[in-house]
């Protein structure tokens, strides 16, 4: 297993016979972070792009929470049905 490092992030790289290319994933982060490339240069670019994307999404402000739905149904009953 080969590793790459960029901006303090480390990726594990393997060769996939099934896909016939190098496949990598960033380790020790809380996101799915797979990437691939046919050559070392393609793999390096894909890895750096993935790290940059991960950093941008982690720095983005959280979306404002949506208002929760009100879980009640308002209906009118006939007077006869009132208790």
Buried (B, 14 or more C-beta within 10 A) or exposed (E): EEEBEBEEBBBEBEEEEEEEBBBBBBEEEEEEBEBBBEEEEBBBEBBBEBBEEBEEEEEEEEEEEEEEEEEEEEEEEEEEEEE
